[in-house]
């Protein structure tokens, strides 16, 4: 959902407005001393379930007003500038008069610039929604914008809303980069992040520390790959130290030595893996089907959960895909040199139990 929002609301070369009311400046700051940070989790008040909906309605209502009216009237800064007299009444449904006539009016002149500028934060309320203050007329909430590889930033964002005629309206926005205020994501927030993913199946598998920084471990289900997410910044840790990975999820390439064979009647096969070190392993491969025999040995080069063997003379290439208790071998056509026409090295070889 968030990726769709970002692509929809980032204007697509001009310089973005750096208005402190809503958008961050370009200036980087030194990391803060976490020990001296106020723990906002201690400031959270009780949530009755309606606040999140009200905040989302205001925040996304403002964004949608810019997008939908821009599309309807074909606004373009160069040829057809935005008419704020048309935009303003729609914005006032979701924002206070003060906020509408200050920050939102200012960005209306730049929003439709067809450039790389952006004018809003893109919060993930499913990950974090903390109610910092709540009265009959005022509400302050905090949330996060997860790390963006393009901008190399993550944010803690604070929204202030005022209640006007029974409707909560956006009145002030303040964002702090992860250098100014670490996100300090909790285990429950990461679990919500995993659960909220719509297009990619993920699962939370554990947590640990990498160089004194807390890391949450996530598994991508479809390709069985792992990634770490730093609690303080939400940046990805792609190369996870093996000792941080729970035993059931450790890469098969770390524990592939042994003997494997097909589970196919009337055939005989044996794949022996040995000497796994320095990114390579030695293999002996033997297959029999009827009167056809194939045999090949060599050294394969590991690359994650795959390995490649290539014979320089014949051009035969074997690809090994490692799984927890099996290895799938795929051969190139040149490997016919090493076996008869009635058999192939292709197939899934299952680890033999001792």
FENPEBEL-V789077 format. One record per backbone hydrogen bond with DSSP energy under -0.5 kcal/mol. CO is the residue of the C=O (numbers start at 1). NH is the residue of the N-H. E is the energy in kcal/mol with one decimal. If there is no record, write none. Layout:
co=CO nh=NH e=E
co=CO nh=NH e=E
//
This chain:
co=1 nh=5 e=-1.9
co=2 nh=6 e=-2.6
co=3 nh=7 e=-2.2
co=4 nh=8 e=-1.6
co=5 nh=9 e=-1.9
co=6 nh=10 e=-1.8
co=9 nh=11 e=-0.6
co=14 nh=16 e=-0.5
co=17 nh=19 e=-0.7
co=18 nh=20 e=-0.6
co=19 nh=22 e=-1.8
co=19 nh=23 e=-1.9
co=21 nh=173 e=-1.2
co=32 nh=34 e=-0.9
co=33 nh=36 e=-1.4
co=34 nh=37 e=-1.4
co=38 nh=40 e=-1.2
co=39 nh=42 e=-1.9
co=40 nh=43 e=-1.6
co=40 nh=44 e=-0.5
co=41 nh=44 e=-0.7
co=50 nh=54 e=-2.0
co=51 nh=55 e=-2.7
co=52 nh=56 e=-2.6
co=53 nh=57 e=-2.2
co=54 nh=58 e=-1.8
co=55 nh=59 e=-2.9
co=56 nh=60 e=-2.4
co=57 nh=61 e=-1.1
co=58 nh=62 e=-1.9
co=59 nh=63 e=-1.6
co=60 nh=64 e=-2.8
co=61 nh=65 e=-1.9
co=62 nh=66 e=-1.8
co=63 nh=67 e=-2.2
co=64 nh=68 e=-3.3
co=65 nh=69 e=-1.8
co=66 nh=70 e=-1.5
co=67 nh=71 e=-2.2
co=68 nh=72 e=-2.4
co=69 nh=73 e=-2.4
co=70 nh=74 e=-0.9
co=70 nh=75 e=-1.5
co=76 nh=80 e=-2.2
co=80 nh=76 e=-3.2
co=82 nh=84 e=-0.8
co=83 nh=86 e=-1.3
co=83 nh=87 e=-1.9
co=84 nh=88 e=-3.1
co=85 nh=89 e=-0.5
co=86 nh=90 e=-0.6
co=87 nh=91 e=-2.0
co=88 nh=92 e=-2.3
co=90 nh=93 e=-1.1
co=91 nh=94 e=-2.1
co=91 nh=95 e=-2.1
co=94 nh=170 e=-2.9
co=96 nh=100 e=-2.7
co=97 nh=101 e=-2.7
co=99 nh=102 e=-0.6
co=99 nh=104 e=-1.9
co=100 nh=105 e=-1.0
co=102 nh=106 e=-2.2
co=103 nh=107 e=-2.3
co=104 nh=108 e=-1.1
co=105 nh=109 e=-0.6
co=106 nh=109 e=-0.9
co=107 nh=110 e=-1.4
co=107 nh=111 e=-2.6
co=110 nh=113 e=-1.0
co=112 nh=77 e=-2.5
co=117 nh=11 e=-1.0
co=123 nh=125 e=-0.7
co=124 nh=127 e=-0.9
co=124 nh=128 e=-2.0
co=129 nh=131 e=-0.6
co=130 nh=132 e=-0.9
co=130 nh=142 e=-2.4
co=131 nh=45 e=-3.4
co=133 nh=140 e=-2.3
co=137 nh=163 e=-2.2
co=138 nh=135 e=-3.0
co=139 nh=161 e=-3.1
co=140 nh=132 e=-2.3
co=140 nh=133 e=-1.7
co=141 nh=159 e=-2.6
co=142 nh=130 e=-2.5
co=143 nh=157 e=-2.3
co=144 nh=124 e=-2.9
co=144 nh=146 e=-0.5
co=145 nh=155 e=-2.1
co=147 nh=149 e=-0.6
co=148 nh=152 e=-2.5
co=148 nh=153 e=-1.0
co=153 nh=148 e=-2.6
co=154 nh=178 e=-1.7
co=155 nh=145 e=-2.6
co=155 nh=157 e=-0.5
co=156 nh=176 e=-2.6
co=157 nh=143 e=-2.4
co=158 nh=174 e=-2.4
co=159 nh=141 e=-2.4
co=160 nh=171 e=-3.1
co=160 nh=172 e=-1.6
co=161 nh=139 e=-2.4
co=162 nh=164 e=-0.6
co=162 nh=169 e=-3.0
co=164 nh=167 e=-1.8
co=167 nh=164 e=-3.0
co=169 nh=162 e=-2.5
co=170 nh=96 e=-2.6
co=172 nh=160 e=-2.9
co=174 nh=158 e=-3.5
co=176 nh=156 e=-2.6
co=177 nh=180 e=-0.8
co=177 nh=181 e=-2.8
co=179 nh=32 e=-1.2
co=186 nh=190 e=-2.2
co=187 nh=191 e=-2.2
co=188 nh=192 e=-1.9
co=189 nh=193 e=-2.3
co=190 nh=194 e=-2.5
co=191 nh=195 e=-2.3
co=192 nh=196 e=-1.9
co=193 nh=197 e=-0.5
co=194 nh=197 e=-1.0
co=200 nh=202 e=-0.5
co=201 nh=221 e=-2.2
co=203 nh=219 e=-2.8
co=206 nh=217 e=-3.1
co=208 nh=215 e=-3.1
co=209 nh=211 e=-0.5
co=210 nh=213 e=-1.2
co=213 nh=210 e=-2.8
co=214 nh=231 e=-2.5
co=215 nh=208 e=-2.4
co=216 nh=229 e=-2.5
co=217 nh=205 e=-2.4
co=217 nh=206 e=-0.9
co=218 nh=227 e=-2.4
co=219 nh=203 e=-1.8
co=219 nh=221 e=-0.7
co=220 nh=224 e=-1.0
co=220 nh=225 e=-1.0
co=225 nh=220 e=-3.1
co=227 nh=218 e=-3.1
co=228 nh=237 e=-3.0
co=229 nh=216 e=-2.6
co=230 nh=234 e=-2.2
co=231 nh=185 e=-2.6
co=232 nh=183 e=-2.8
co=235 nh=230 e=-2.6
co=236 nh=238 e=-0.6
co=237 nh=228 e=-2.4
co=238 nh=240 e=-1.0
co=241 nh=244 e=-2.2
co=241 nh=245 e=-0.6
co=242 nh=245 e=-1.1
co=246 nh=249 e=-2.1
co=247 nh=250 e=-1.4
co=251 nh=254 e=-2.1
co=252 nh=255 e=-2.1
co=258 nh=273 e=-2.8
co=259 nh=352 e=-3.0
co=260 nh=271 e=-2.8
co=261 nh=350 e=-3.3
co=264 nh=267 e=-1.1
co=266 nh=290 e=-0.6
co=268 nh=288 e=-3.0
co=270 nh=272 e=-0.5
co=270 nh=286 e=-2.4
co=271 nh=260 e=-2.6
co=271 nh=273 e=-0.5
co=272 nh=284 e=-1.8
co=273 nh=258 e=-1.9
co=274 nh=282 e=-3.0
co=275 nh=277 e=-1.0
co=277 nh=280 e=-1.6
co=279 nh=302 e=-3.1
co=280 nh=277 e=-2.0
co=281 nh=300 e=-2.5
co=282 nh=274 e=-2.6
co=283 nh=298 e=-1.9
co=284 nh=272 e=-2.7
co=285 nh=296 e=-2.5
co=286 nh=270 e=-2.4
co=287 nh=294 e=-2.8
co=288 nh=268 e=-2.4
co=289 nh=292 e=-2.1
co=292 nh=289 e=-2.4
co=293 nh=340 e=-0.9
co=294 nh=287 e=-2.7
co=296 nh=285 e=-3.2
co=298 nh=283 e=-2.6
co=300 nh=281 e=-1.7
co=300 nh=302 e=-0.5
co=301 nh=308 e=-2.1
co=303 nh=306 e=-1.3
co=305 nh=322 e=-2.9
co=306 nh=303 e=-3.4
co=307 nh=320 e=-3.0
co=308 nh=301 e=-2.6
co=309 nh=318 e=-2.5
co=310 nh=312 e=-0.6
co=311 nh=315 e=-2.3
co=316 nh=311 e=-2.8
co=317 nh=332 e=-1.7
co=318 nh=309 e=-2.6
co=318 nh=320 e=-0.5
co=319 nh=321 e=-0.6
co=319 nh=330 e=-2.1
co=320 nh=307 e=-1.6
co=320 nh=322 e=-0.6
co=321 nh=328 e=-2.6
co=325 nh=351 e=-2.4
co=326 nh=323 e=-2.8
co=327 nh=329 e=-0.5
co=327 nh=349 e=-3.3
co=328 nh=321 e=-2.8
co=329 nh=347 e=-2.1
co=330 nh=319 e=-2.7
co=332 nh=335 e=-1.8
co=333 nh=336 e=-1.6
co=334 nh=337 e=-1.6
co=335 nh=338 e=-2.2
co=336 nh=339 e=-1.4
co=338 nh=295 e=-1.5
co=340 nh=343 e=-1.3
co=347 nh=329 e=-3.1
co=347 nh=349 e=-0.5
co=349 nh=327 e=-2.5
co=350 nh=261 e=-1.9
//
